[in-house]
Amino acid sequence: MATHDIELTVNETEVELTVDSRTLLVHALRDELGYTGPKVGCESSKCGACTVELDGDAVKSCTVLAVQTDGASVQTVEGFADEDGELHPIQEQFSAEHGLQCGYCTPGMVTTTKHLLESNPDPSREEIRKALKGNICRCTGYQNVVDAVESAAAALAPAESEGESASGDDVDLRTDYPTPGED
């Protein structure tokens, strides 16, 4: 079996490793690098438990060969917390809204949610369900997951009073910055 030396960035840390040609990204992350957030569920892209961000896109890491990620940037759910260990607001809301039970699907759900909210910061319940359709949960029944995504969207939304000064006068804030990934 041929092996390949690859370099990639995982959760903002540059890593080098040698992988077999057929090694899937999920196995490289878990077995070689110790990132256990992405789970091995179906290995056929049906369940979404292995979802990670690859160069800013949510992908199912069981469908990507590790060798294909040479030079890429990968973010797993372990990389969502800040440097002080504070959970990301999405992770906080999944906990607060009981959007998880056994936790097996949670990393994929959280990653998919992060990707959704970056492109659509105020999704409808239907848009949330559509975005999560590639993630299977056998425990929660999805109601609490949808509630968690709604709560996360609210937690990430700018405060309503952001455009007002302490005196109540309007402050002109620029809000037309491009969204990362838009061309």
Helices and strands as residue ranges (DSSP letters): E 3-10, E 13-20, H 25-27, I 28-32, E 51-54, E 57-60, G 61-63, G 66-69, E 73-75, G 77-79, H 89-96, H 106-119, H 125-131, H 143-156, G 160-163
